[in-house]
Amino acid sequence: MAFQEVGFLPLAGLARPAAEDLVAHASAHLAVPCRLLDAPAGWDLVRVPGRDQLDADRLLAAIEALDNPAGRALVGLTDRDLAIPIFTFVFGRARVGGHAAVVSLARLRPELYGRLPDSALTTRRATAEILHELGHVAGLGHCQDFQCLMHFSTDIEAADLRPMTFCPACAAQADSFIAT
């Protein structure tokens, strides 16, 4: 399905100004309008059992269940750490060909790795992760090409090596709402 708009939801403690900044940066890479939406109230954020992390799959399912007009992809943005039972963490989550994604800034911040805070680096990492997850929404799986935004990243160093663009093969498959 081709989307005509991407709506962003600030969730679980993400300050609205931070979300506005991310929407502005992501929109520079998208071929459709981007809007910051109001986050729904009263979400039951489910933790991964035995961990101080939100269950990314449950959060994604909650975003997918929202009343959402046809033609709009949704991206939930959070400061909270995300995981799924089989991975100790995830930067983001989306279903291939779905209509929603969720991205966490928790592990994208340099200070988590003993470095000084760097808002520009955090924004670049978050923008890349948003675009990566929207690539899944557009129907793309993970790519074997290290020079592709859709390459799978298991750690922050690998995520930093990904470019902000798709390889030619993925670009040819991406829906039209992703600018190439």
N, C-alpha and C positions, 0 to 999 in steps of 0.2 A: 504494500500500500504506500502510495506517495503521500507525504504530509504537506500541508500548507502552512503550518505554524508549529512552533515549539514553545510549550509553556513550562516555566520553571517554578518549582515549589520549594521555598525555604523551610526545612524541617528540622526538628530536634535540636533546637538551640542555635541554628545558623542565623546570625544577625542579618537583617534586611539589607543594610548597605553592602555587606560582603556578597550577598546574593545578587544585588544590582550590578556590582562590578563583574561578577562571573557571567551574568547574562550579556553584558556589553561585550566582553571578550569573546564569548562563544558566538554571538551574533555576527561577528566579523568573519567567521568561517562558515556560516550557514547561509543558504540561498533562500531562506524563508524568514518571515518575521519571528522574533522572539519576544515573549512577554513574561514578566514576573507576575505570578499569580499569588493570591493569598493562600497561605497554608491552611488546610482543614484543621479545625480544633478537635481536641479530645482523642488523639490517636493513641491506640494501645501499642506502644513500641515494645516488641518482644525481643528479649535477649537470647543469645545463643546459650544453651544450658551450660552452667559452670564457668561462664566468661562474662567479663564486663564489656560486651559488644552487642550491638543490635544485629538481629538476624536479617541479613540482606534479602533473602528470599521472601520472608514474611513482609518486610517493608515494601519490596517491589510488588508483591501481590496486593497490598493495601492501596498502592498508587494505581495499579491497574484497575482496581475495583471502583475508583472514583468516577462520578458522573462527569464525562468528558466528551465534548463535541467531536463528531467524526472529523478527521483531517488534522487533529492536533496530537502531537507526541508530547508526553509529559516527562520531565526530568526532576526528580526529587534531589535536593542538595542538603547535606547534613555535615555538621562538625563531629558527630559521633562516629566512633570506630565501627566498621561493619565486618561481619564474618558470615560464613556458612559452616555447617557442622564439619564438612570435609576439608576446609581451608582455615588456617589460623587467622586470616584476614582477607578482605577483598577491597580494592580501591573503588569498585563500582560493580553494578550488576544490571543486566538487561536480558530479555529473551530475543533471540534471533527472529526477526519478523514481527515482534510485538509492537506495543505502542507506548511503552514506558521504560524508564531507567531510573536508577538511583546511584548517586556518587557521593562518596565521603571525602572530606578534606583532612580527616584526622591523620592519615599516614602520608599526606602530601606536603605537610609542613616540615621544613628543614630542622626545626628545633626538636622534633621527635628523634632525630638522628644525631643529636649533639651539636648541631650547627646553629648559627645565629638566625633569628627570624629573617625571612626574606619574602615579603609579600609578592614581589614580581615573580619569583620562582614558584611560589605556591599557586599563584594565578595561572601561570603557564602549565603547571602540572595538572591543575583542575580542569583547565580548558581542554587539554589533550585527553583527559579521562572522559569528560563530557562527550567530546567528539567520537572517541572510541566506542562508548556505550551507544551513542546514536547510530554509529556504524552497524552495531548489532540490530538495533531497531529497524534500520534500513535493509536488513536481510543479510548482512555480512557475518561470516564466522571469523575465527582467528586465522591470521595469515602467517605463512612460513617466512615471508620476506622481512628481514630485520629493518629494512627501510620503509616500512609501512606502518601507519597508525594502528592498523588492526593486528599487529604482532602482539602475542600474549606476553604480559609482563608479570613475573613472579615477585619482583622486588622493586624498590624505588630506583635503583641504578638502571635496571632494564627499562623502566618507564621513562627515565630521562633520556635514554638513547633513541626512543621512538620519535620520528618526525611528526609534524602537525599535518601531514598529508598522507593520502592513500597511495599505494603502489598503483601502477597502471591497471593491473588486473582487478583490484578492488574498486578503483575509481569507475571502471566500466560497469561494475555491478551495482554500485550504490544508487539508491533512489535519488531523485532530483533535489530533495531538500538539503542534501549535504553538498556544500560547495567544494569543488576539487581544485 
